[in-house]
């Protein structure tokens, strides 16, 4: 029997390090107004579209200046895309996909981001062909940390939660996977590394450091 039937991957910050690019672009925006962006506040929005941190409201409050929200949002978005344009997938990601294919394990993607954002980057990186299911914020009423994205993916793929493994980089993503009953491996990036990720079943620092074959073998032995 295979160790797992389905691997479910987050997108932002896990496959592509959009989280670091977004944090850098927003930090630069704040710095241009003489304000520091606190990571602990920014972290509320990582891995979800329902965060509780108002990026522009906080900047206005701290700088004492009114902002043209549409203009600064556009400038921030342009800077994020500029940072992402040369960025490859995170180390080890493609190797995980290749090993999953060798082991005949199905791959799915579950992201709290909008469909056009996810599909656009997957197309640019030529990665969309790896996935049998791609579910985004457009497909659900509730994004992470709610388990709906995971529940929908499991239902569509016809896989029981105990036969799936999730890979997430953020507290919100981990909470969603665990609430759906899916074993979750945390793979943090430079933004989420120091966030509370203890509710994951297991943690690795990079997919390049631990192969999927080794990870699944350890899981099958009950060592992780």
C-alpha positions as CSV (number, residue, x, y, z in Angstrom):
1,X,0.0,0.0,0.0
2,X,1.2,3.5,-0.8
3,X,2.1,5.7,2.2
4,X,-0.4,8.3,0.9
5,X,-3.0,8.6,-1.9
6,X,-3.0,12.4,-2.1
7,X,-0.6,15.3,-1.4
8,X,-2.2,18.7,-1.0
9,X,0.0,21.7,-1.5
10,X,-0.6,25.3,-0.5
11,X,0.6,27.9,-3.0
12,X,1.7,31.3,-1.6
13,X,4.9,31.0,0.4
14,X,5.1,27.2,-0.1
15,X,5.5,26.6,-3.8
16,X,6.5,30.2,-4.7
17,X,7.8,32.5,-2.0
18,X,5.2,35.2,-2.6
19,X,5.0,35.8,1.2
20,X,8.5,37.2,1.3
21,X,8.0,39.3,-1.8
22,X,4.7,40.7,-0.4
23,X,6.3,41.5,3.0
24,X,9.3,43.1,1.3
25,X,7.1,45.3,-1.0
26,X,4.9,46.3,1.9
27,X,7.9,47.0,4.2
28,X,9.3,49.3,1.5
29,X,6.0,51.1,1.2
30,X,5.9,51.6,5.0
31,X,9.6,52.8,5.0
32,X,8.8,55.4,2.3
33,X,6.4,56.9,4.9
34,X,8.9,56.6,7.7
35,X,7.0,53.7,9.4
36,X,8.2,50.2,10.3
37,X,5.9,47.2,9.4
38,X,5.6,44.9,12.4
39,X,5.9,41.2,11.4
40,X,3.5,40.1,14.2
41,X,0.8,42.3,12.7
42,X,1.5,41.3,9.1
43,X,1.4,37.7,10.1
44,X,-2.4,37.9,10.8
45,X,-3.0,38.1,7.1
46,X,-0.5,35.3,6.0
47,X,-2.2,32.3,4.5
48,X,-5.7,33.8,4.4
49,X,-7.8,36.5,2.7
50,X,-9.6,37.1,6.0
51,X,-6.8,38.6,8.0
52,X,-7.4,41.2,10.7
53,X,-4.6,43.6,9.8
54,X,-5.6,46.6,7.8
55,X,-2.3,47.3,5.9
56,X,-3.3,50.8,4.7
57,X,-5.3,51.8,7.7
58,X,-2.4,51.1,10.0
59,X,0.0,53.0,7.8
60,X,-2.2,56.0,7.8
61,X,-2.6,55.8,11.6
62,X,1.2,55.5,12.2
63,X,2.3,58.1,9.6
64,X,-0.5,60.6,10.3
65,X,-1.1,61.0,6.6
66,X,-4.1,60.1,4.4
67,X,-3.3,57.7,1.6
68,X,-4.7,57.3,-1.9
69,X,-5.5,53.6,-1.3
70,X,-6.0,52.7,-4.9
71,X,-2.7,54.3,-5.9
72,X,-0.6,52.7,-3.1
73,X,-2.3,49.3,-3.6
74,X,-1.3,49.5,-7.3
75,X,2.3,50.5,-6.5
76,X,2.6,47.7,-3.9
77,X,1.2,45.1,-6.4
78,X,3.6,46.3,-9.1
79,X,6.5,45.9,-6.7
80,X,5.4,42.4,-5.7
81,X,5.2,41.3,-9.3
82,X,8.6,42.9,-9.9
83,X,10.1,40.8,-7.1
84,X,8.4,37.6,-8.2
85,X,9.2,37.8,-11.9
86,X,12.7,36.2,-11.7
87,X,11.8,34.0,-8.7
88,X,11.8,30.2,-9.3
89,X,9.7,27.7,-7.2
90,X,11.1,27.1,-3.7
91,X,13.9,24.6,-3.5
92,X,12.8,21.0,-3.6
93,X,9.3,21.7,-4.8
94,X,9.6,20.2,-8.3
95,X,11.6,17.3,-6.9
96,X,8.6,16.5,-4.6
97,X,6.3,16.6,-7.6
98,X,8.5,14.2,-9.5
99,X,8.8,11.8,-6.7
100,X,5.0,11.8,-6.1
101,X,4.6,10.9,-9.8
102,X,7.1,8.0,-9.5
103,X,5.1,6.7,-6.5
104,X,1.8,7.3,-8.3
105,X,0.5,9.7,-5.6
106,X,-2.0,12.3,-6.8
107,X,-1.2,16.0,-6.3
108,X,-3.7,18.7,-5.5
109,X,-3.4,22.4,-4.7
110,X,-5.6,24.3,-2.2
111,X,-5.0,28.1,-1.9
112,X,-6.8,31.0,-0.2
113,X,-5.7,33.3,-3.0
114,X,-7.8,34.2,-6.0
115,X,-7.8,31.9,-9.0
116,X,-6.3,34.3,-11.4
117,X,-3.3,34.9,-9.1
118,X,-2.6,31.2,-8.6
119,X,-3.2,30.1,-12.1
120,X,-1.1,33.0,-13.5
121,X,1.9,32.1,-11.5
122,X,1.5,28.4,-12.1
123,X,1.4,29.0,-15.9
124,X,4.5,31.2,-15.7
125,X,6.3,28.6,-13.8
126,X,4.9,25.7,-16.0
127,X,3.6,23.9,-12.9
128,X,-0.1,23.6,-13.4
129,X,0.1,20.2,-15.2
130,X,1.2,18.5,-12.0
131,X,-2.1,18.9,-10.3
132,X,-5.3,16.9,-10.6
133,X,-7.2,19.5,-8.6
134,X,-6.6,23.2,-8.1
135,X,-9.0,24.9,-5.6
136,X,-8.8,28.6,-4.7
137,X,-10.7,31.3,-2.9
138,X,-13.1,31.4,-5.9
139,X,-14.3,27.9,-5.1
140,X,-15.3,28.3,-1.5
141,X,-17.3,30.6,0.9
142,X,-14.6,30.3,3.6
143,X,-10.8,30.4,3.0
144,X,-8.2,29.2,5.5
145,X,-8.1,28.8,8.5
146,X,-11.5,27.3,7.8
147,X,-11.1,23.7,6.4
148,X,-13.5,24.2,3.4
149,X,-10.7,24.2,0.8
150,X,-9.4,21.0,2.2
151,X,-12.8,19.4,2.5
152,X,-13.7,20.3,-1.0
153,X,-10.4,18.9,-2.4
154,X,-10.9,15.6,-0.5
155,X,-14.4,15.3,-1.7
156,X,-13.5,16.0,-5.3
157,X,-10.6,13.6,-5.3
158,X,-12.6,10.9,-3.4
159,X,-9.9,10.5,-0.8
160,X,-10.3,10.1,3.0
161,X,-8.5,12.6,5.2
162,X,-6.2,9.9,6.7
163,X,-5.0,9.0,3.2
164,X,-3.8,12.6,2.5
165,X,-0.9,14.8,3.5
166,X,-0.8,18.6,3.4
167,X,2.1,21.0,3.0
168,X,1.7,24.5,4.5
169,X,3.9,27.4,5.4
170,X,1.6,29.4,7.7
171,X,-0.4,29.1,10.9
172,X,-3.7,29.7,9.0
173,X,-3.0,27.0,6.5
174,X,-1.9,24.5,9.1
175,X,-5.1,25.1,11.1
176,X,-7.2,24.5,7.9
177,X,-5.5,21.2,7.1
178,X,-5.7,19.9,10.7
179,X,-9.4,20.9,11.0
180,X,-10.1,18.8,7.9
181,X,-8.3,15.8,9.6
182,X,-5.3,15.9,7.2
183,X,-1.8,15.2,8.4
184,X,0.1,18.5,7.9
185,X,3.8,19.2,7.3
186,X,4.9,22.7,7.9
187,X,7.5,24.1,5.5
188,X,8.1,27.7,6.6
189,X,9.7,30.5,4.6
190,X,11.6,33.5,5.8
191,X,8.4,35.4,6.8
192,X,6.7,32.5,8.6
193,X,9.8,30.8,10.1
194,X,9.3,32.4,13.5
195,X,5.5,32.3,13.6
196,X,3.7,29.7,15.8
197,X,3.6,26.5,13.7
198,X,3.6,24.0,16.5
199,X,0.1,22.8,15.5
200,X,1.5,21.1,12.4
201,X,2.1,17.4,12.7
202,X,5.7,17.7,11.5
203,X,8.0,20.5,10.4
204,X,10.8,20.6,7.9
205,X,12.8,23.7,7.0
206,X,13.0,23.0,3.3
207,X,11.8,20.4,0.8
208,X,15.4,20.4,-0.5
209,X,16.6,19.2,2.9
210,X,14.3,16.2,3.3
211,X,13.2,14.2,0.3
212,X,9.6,13.2,-0.2
213,X,10.6,9.5,-0.3
214,X,12.2,9.9,3.2
215,X,9.3,11.9,4.6
216,X,6.8,9.3,3.5
217,X,8.9,6.4,4.7
218,X,9.2,8.0,8.2
219,X,5.4,8.6,8.2
220,X,4.8,5.0,7.2
221,X,7.0,3.8,10.1
222,X,5.1,6.1,12.5
223,X,8.3,8.0,13.3
224,X,6.8,11.4,12.4
